[in-house]
Amino acid sequence: MAIRSIATRPFDDQRPGTAGLRKKVRIFQQPHYLENFLQSVFNAAGDFSGATLVAGGDGRYWNREALSVLFRVAAGNGVGRIIVGRHGLLSTPAASHLIRLHEAAGGFLLTASHNPGGPDGDFGVKFDTANGGQAPESLTEAAWRASLEIEAYHVADMPEPELDRLGLQQAGDLQIEVVDPVADYADLMESLFDFPRIRKLLGNGRFRMRFDGLNAITGPYAMEILEHRLGAAPGTVVNAVPLPDFGGLHPDPNPVDAAHLVDWMTGPDAGDLAAASDGDGDRNMIVGRGMVVSPGDSLAVLAEHARRVPGYAGGLAGVARSMPTSRAVDRVAEALNIPCYETPTGWRYFCNLLDAGRVDLCGEESFGTSSSHAREKDGLWAVLFWLNLVAATERSVEELVHDHWQRFGRHAFARHDWFIPDSERAAVVMQTLQENPGRFDGTTLGDVHIERADSFAYHDPVDESVASGQGVRVFLADGSRVVFRLSGTGTQGATLRIYLEKYLPPDADHGGTGPELTAALGAFAAGLARVSELTGVARPAGVI
């Protein structure tokens, strides 16, 4: 197998975000573009001679072509073995599990997560390290620096592997093992949850649920686990076949993009539980009858009842949430007398805590939840956790949430997404807020009294690293909170996210949706940040 070094020039736009490099498909299709980025990761990460890697993608447009490039570059850099999902498919949490199961050196995941697919959509590449988690910032920054200095990439001349056939293949010095992308993950789920009890719930003839794969990667996993292993009624899993353009659906499990699930759960024929996952399978949305469970409430309820689930029956070492996520789980942690860590957005910040055994559950504001079973967020895992709780407590989804509110109070939550075409103007909004957030301390705007404000910095208790400038927090006198940050997952323009959290004590009226209860808070936040004045954008593009 011949190895060739191909001369190239740097691209100036290959700085990874919080979950790898995401661009439009047409950007990745440029000659040398993907090869440059992959080689930059290899240059930054060290010697992979003879190492094992895991690879796969969410099946979006250009997935197979990109895998072919990955195989050639990996072989050119001395990789000895690649474990890849059949048809080139692999969910993000399943990849994390395979990396850990096979003690691989890391893995490449071809996904743009919840971003749209198709030839005019988005594509992405992210690198997981040997612990199965997202590459730390030190590695992504090193890859970015390497991409600016690259002069050549190394590729092997090798035949196309047969990704539709299970088993071992040899391509020169590179061994490729095509595996069932679902089996090992499904076995892991069966070891964590009480499958007999869930099977009894799903087979009682009364409990009805719907899982929407959104024509993305999670469909095959949900079919195997929910319908085949747990005996859910045929048709429980819908949109189960991964398609290059997701069948025109937006693979983002939220009340706007999966409104059809919300409509079903609020209509006259409502079921008992509805759920969805995203493009690469790491996000989740849980819907009870007449209720969308907010990400913060979901994490809090799972923590509150974790001992009822076999995999967590021994109790939790601790919990963690991203800074914008509502503080509902903080109150549960206090009641359980366990630590609760507040981290920046980005799943990699949880990995140190998980590896050190400091936490067992963690979650973030964008419908991501997971545990110590993996080093990535895990959408289907969260659905199974909820099913296990419903079966064990004999309480419905909405009853479990209302019980939580009556005990701890409600942290009503919403997110306003301001899409700003001019990313420089979006940056000005954040810069203005971050210059001196303390100037807001003790001030009153209208009838809202600000207790204090700060620019969030995280001090990692494990490796003592510091991540500063992670968003601006504004704490109000009534216990409510507003958070401002720029999203790192888009491929054009910028999205200013404003997170709204209104606290209602246990004896308050908890009626209403999160967006309804936080509407006034949203208007206050937009005025405080002078969003329209500084950007010319009149209103948020989305309210979730």
LUMKEPA-358653 format. One record per residue (C-alpha): y, z, x. Coordinates in steps of 0.5 Angstrom, whole numbers, padded with zeros to 4 digits, always signed. Example, Ala and Ser with C-alpha at 12.3 -4.5 7.8 and 13.67 -1.06 7.14 Angstrom:
BEGIN
-0009+0016+0025 -0002+0014+0027 
END
This chain:
BEGIN
+0000+0000+0000 +0006-0002+0003 +0013+0002+0004 +0019-0001+0004 +0026+0001+0005 +0031-0002+0000 +0039-0002+0003 +0043+0000-0003 +0050+0003-0004 +0052+0009-0008 +0054+0010-0015 +0060+0015-0016 +0057+0017-0023 +0051+0020-0022 +0053+0028-0022 +0048+0031-0026 +0050+0035-0032 +0046+0042-0035 +0040+0038-0036 +0040+0032-0031 +0043+0025-0031 +0045+0022-0038 +0048+0015-0039 +0047+0009-0043 +0041+0005-0043 +0045-0001-0040 +0048+0004-0034 +0041+0006-0032 +0038-0002-0033 +0043-0004-0027 +0040-0006-0021 +0038+0000-0016 +0041+0005-0021 +0035+0009-0023 +0032+0008-0016 +0038+0011-0013 +0038+0017-0017 +0031+0019-0016 +0032+0018-0008 +0038+0022-0008 +0033+0028-0012 +0028+0027-0007 +0033+0027-0001 +0036+0034-0004 +0029+0037-0006 +0025+0036+0001 +0019+0034+0003 +0014+0032-0002 +0009+0029+0002 +0002+0030-0001 +0005+0034-0007 +0003+0033-0014 +0009+0032-0020 +0008+0031-0027 +0012+0026-0031 +0013+0023-0038 +0018+0022-0043 +0020+0022-0050 +0018+0015-0052 +0025+0013-0052 +0027+0005-0051 +0026+0004-0043 +0021+0009-0042 +0015+0005-0039 +0020+0001-0035 +0023+0007-0032 +0016+0011-0031 +0014+0004-0027 +0020+0005-0022 +0019+0013-0022 +0012+0011-0019 +0014+0007-0014 +0020+0011-0011 +0015+0017-0012 +0010+0013-0008 +0015+0011-0003 +0017+0018-0001 +0010+0020+0000 +0008+0024-0007 +0000+0025-0007 -0001+0025-0014 +0002+0024-0021 +0000+0027-0028 +0003+0023-0033 +0002+0024-0041 -0002+0018-0044 +0003+0012-0046 +0008+0015-0042 +0009+0021-0047 +0010+0028-0046 +0015+0033-0049 +0019+0038-0045 +0016+0044-0046 +0009+0041-0045 +0011+0038-0038 +0014+0045-0036 +0007+0048-0038 +0003+0042-0034 +0007+0044-0028 +0005+0051-0028 -0002+0050-0030 -0003+0045-0025 +0002+0049-0020 +0005+0042-0019 +0011+0042-0014 +0016+0040-0020 +0016+0034-0025 +0021+0028-0028 +0022+0028-0035 +0025+0021-0038 +0029+0024-0044 +0036+0024-0047 +0034+0030-0051 +0038+0030-0058 +0042+0024-0056 +0041+0017-0060 +0036+0012-0057 +0035+0005-0057 +0038-0001-0053 +0045+0001-0055 +0043+0009-0054 +0042+0014-0049 +0037+0015-0043 +0036+0021-0038 +0033+0023-0032 +0032+0031-0031 +0028+0034-0025 +0024+0041-0026 +0022+0045-0021 +0015+0048-0019 +0017+0054-0024 +0017+0049-0030 +0024+0050-0031 +0030+0046-0030 +0033+0045-0023 +0038+0050-0021 +0045+0048-0020 +0044+0048-0012 +0039+0043-0013 +0043+0038-0018 +0049+0039-0014 +0045+0037-0007 +0043+0031-0011 +0050+0029-0013 +0052+0030-0006 +0046+0026-0003 +0048+0020-0009 +0054+0019-0005 +0051+0018+0002 +0045+0014+0000 +0044+0008+0004 +0037+0006+0002 +0031+0008-0002 +0024+0008-0001 +0019+0004-0006 +0012+0003-0005 +0009-0004-0007 +0003-0002-0012 +0000-0005-0019 +0002-0002-0025 -0002+0004-0028 -0005+0003-0034 -0002+0009-0038 -0006+0008-0044 -0013+0010-0041 -0014+0017-0040 -0017+0019-0033 -0016+0018-0025 -0013+0012-0022 -0012+0010-0015 -0006+0006-0013 -0006+0006-0005 -0005+0013-0003 -0002+0015-0010 -0007+0018-0015 -0005+0018-0022 -0008+0022-0027 -0007+0020-0034 -0008+0026-0039 -0008+0028-0046 +0000+0030-0047 -0002+0034-0053 -0009+0038-0051 -0007+0043-0046 +0000+0045-0050 -0004+0046-0056 -0009+0050-0053 -0003+0055-0050 +0000+0055-0057 -0007+0058-0060 -0007+0063-0055 +0000+0066-0057 -0001+0066-0064 -0005+0068-0070 -0008+0062-0072 -0013+0064-0077 -0008+0068-0080 -0003+0062-0080 -0009+0058-0083 -0010+0062-0088 -0003+0062-0090 -0003+0054-0090 -0009+0054-0094 -0008+0058-0100 -0005+0053-0104 +0001+0056-0105 +0005+0056-0099 +0009+0049-0098 +0012+0047-0091 +0015+0040-0088 +0016+0039-0081 +0020+0033-0079 +0018+0030-0072 +0024+0025-0073 +0020+0019-0070 +0021+0023-0063 +0016+0026-0058 +0014+0032-0063 +0010+0029-0068 +0004+0028-0065 +0004+0035-0063 +0005+0038-0070 +0000+0033-0073 -0005+0036-0068 -0003+0043-0069 -0001+0044-0076 -0005+0039-0080 -0011+0039-0075 -0012+0046-0072 -0009+0050-0078 -0011+0046-0084 -0004+0044-0087 -0004+0039-0092 -0004+0032-0090 +0003+0029-0090 +0006+0036-0088 +0008+0033-0082 +0013+0027-0083 +0016+0022-0078 +0011+0023-0073 +0010+0017-0069 +0015+0017-0063 +0019+0010-0064 +0024+0007-0058 +0030+0008-0063 +0027+0014-0067 +0027+0009-0073 +0034+0010-0074 +0034+0017-0074 +0038+0022-0070 +0034+0026-0066 +0038+0032-0067 +0035+0038-0071 +0041+0041-0075 +0044+0041-0082 +0048+0035-0081 +0043+0030-0078 +0037+0033-0081 +0041+0034-0088 +0035+0031-0092 +0031+0037-0090 +0036+0042-0092 +0037+0038-0099 +0029+0039-0100 +0030+0046-0099 +0036+0047-0104 +0033+0042-0109 +0028+0044-0115 +0022+0042-0111 +0024+0046-0105 +0018+0048-0101 +0017+0055-0097 +0019+0053-0090 +0022+0046-0087 +0023+0045-0079 +0025+0040-0075 +0025+0038-0067 +0029+0034-0063 +0028+0028-0058 +0024+0031-0053 +0021+0037-0057 +0025+0043-0054 +0030+0044-0060 +0028+0047-0067 +0031+0048-0074 +0028+0053-0079 +0030+0052-0086 +0028+0057-0091 +0029+0056-0099 +0036+0055-0100 +0038+0057-0093 +0039+0054-0086 +0037+0060-0081 +0042+0060-0075 +0040+0060-0068 +0043+0067-0067 +0039+0070-0073 +0033+0066-0071 +0032+0069-0064 +0034+0076-0067 +0029+0076-0072 +0024+0074-0067 +0025+0079-0063 +0025+0084-0068 +0018+0083-0070 +0015+0080-0064 +0010+0086-0064 +0007+0082-0070 +0005+0076-0066 -0001+0077-0061 +0002+0074-0055 +0008+0079-0055 +0004+0085-0058 +0005+0089-0052 +0013+0089-0053 +0019+0085-0050 +0021+0087-0043 +0028+0084-0045 +0032+0079-0049 +0037+0074-0047 +0042+0069-0050 +0047+0064-0048 +0054+0066-0048 +0056+0062-0054 +0050+0064-0058 +0052+0070-0064 +0051+0077-0062 +0045+0078-0067 +0040+0079-0062 +0044+0084-0058 +0044+0089-0064 +0036+0088-0064 +0035+0089-0057 +0040+0096-0057 +0035+0098-0063 +0029+0097-0059 +0032+0100-0053 +0031+0094-0048 +0036+0090-0044 +0040+0084-0047 +0043+0079-0042 +0048+0074-0043 +0048+0068-0039 +0052+0061-0039 +0050+0055-0043 +0044+0052-0039 +0037+0054-0040 +0036+0054-0032 +0040+0061-0033 +0034+0064-0036 +0029+0062-0031 +0031+0067-0026 +0030+0073-0031 +0024+0070-0034 +0021+0069-0027 +0023+0076-0025 +0019+0079-0031 +0026+0082-0034 +0026+0078-0041 +0020+0075-0045 +0025+0072-0051 +0031+0067-0050 +0035+0063-0054 +0042+0059-0054 +0047+0056-0059 +0044+0049-0060 +0038+0051-0064 +0034+0052-0057 +0029+0058-0057 +0023+0060-0052 +0019+0065-0049 +0016+0067-0042 +0010+0062-0044 +0014+0056-0041 +0021+0055-0037 +0024+0051-0042 +0026+0052-0049 +0020+0050-0054 +0022+0047-0061 +0014+0047-0064 +0013+0054-0061 +0019+0057-0065 +0016+0054-0072 +0009+0057-0070 +0013+0064-0069 +0016+0064-0076 +0010+0062-0079 +0006+0067-0076 +0012+0072-0078 +0011+0070-0085 +0004+0070-0085 +0004+0077-0082 +0009+0080-0086 +0008+0077-0092 +0016+0076-0093 +0019+0069-0094 +0024+0066-0089 +0030+0068-0093 +0027+0075-0094 +0026+0076-0087 +0033+0074-0085 +0036+0078-0091 +0032+0084-0089 +0035+0083-0082 +0042+0083-0085 +0041+0089-0089 +0039+0093-0083 +0044+0090-0077 +0049+0086-0081 +0050+0079-0081 +0053+0075-0075 +0056+0069-0079 +0056+0063-0075 +0058+0056-0074 +0060+0051-0069 +0066+0046-0069 +0065+0040-0065 +0071+0036-0063 +0070+0029-0060 +0075+0027-0056 +0075+0020-0053 +0080+0022-0047 +0076+0027-0043 +0082+0028-0039 +0085+0031-0045 +0079+0035-0047 +0080+0038-0040 +0087+0040-0041 +0085+0044-0047 +0080+0048-0043 +0085+0048-0037 +0090+0051-0041 +0086+0056-0044 +0083+0058-0038 +0089+0059-0034 +0091+0066-0036 +0086+0068-0042 +0089+0075-0042 +0095+0073-0044 +0092+0073-0051 +0090+0081-0051 +0093+0085-0056 +0097+0079-0059 +0097+0077-0067 +0097+0070-0069 +0098+0070-0077 +0093+0076-0080 +0088+0075-0074 +0089+0081-0068 +0086+0079-0062 +0083+0085-0058 +0082+0081-0051 +0080+0074-0048 +0077+0072-0042 +0074+0066-0038 +0066+0068-0038 +0063+0069-0031 +0056+0070-0030 +0053+0075-0025 +0046+0073-0024 +0042+0080-0023 +0036+0077-0020 +0039+0072-0014 +0046+0075-0015 +0049+0068-0015 +0056+0067-0019 +0057+0062-0024 +0065+0062-0026 +0069+0058-0031 +0063+0058-0036 +0068+0058-0043 +0073+0062-0046 +0071+0068-0050 +0076+0071-0055 +0074+0078-0058 +0078+0080-0065 +0079+0087-0067 +0074+0086-0073 +0068+0085-0069 +0069+0077-0070 +0069+0072-0064 +0071+0065-0062 +0068+0061-0056 +0071+0055-0053 +0067+0050-0048 +0066+0043-0046 +0059+0040-0047 +0055+0037-0042 +0050+0033-0045 +0055+0027-0048 +0055+0020-0044 +0062+0018-0046 +0069+0022-0048 +0068+0029-0048 +0066+0034-0054 +0070+0041-0054 +0065+0046-0058 +0069+0052-0061 +0064+0057-0063 +0065+0062-0069 +0062+0068-0070 +0064+0073-0076 +0061+0080-0077 +0059+0082-0083 +0057+0090-0083 +0050+0092-0087 +0054+0094-0093 +0058+0088-0094 +0057+0082-0098 +0053+0077-0094 +0053+0071-0099 +0055+0064-0097 +0054+0059-0091 +0056+0060-0084 +0061+0054-0084 +0064+0057-0091 +0065+0064-0088 +0068+0062-0081 +0072+0056-0084 +0079+0060-0083 +0077+0063-0076 +0076+0055-0075 +0083+0054-0077 +0085+0060-0073 +0081+0058-0066 +0084+0050-0067 +0091+0053-0067 +0090+0058-0061 +0087+0052-0057 +0093+0047-0059 +0087+0042-0060 +0091+0037-0064 +0097+0038-0060 +0094+0037-0054 +0089+0031-0055 +0092+0028-0062 +0085+0029-0065 +0086+0031-0072 +0080+0035-0074 +0073+0036-0071 +0068+0031-0072 +0062+0035-0074 +0061+0042-0077 +0054+0045-0076 
END
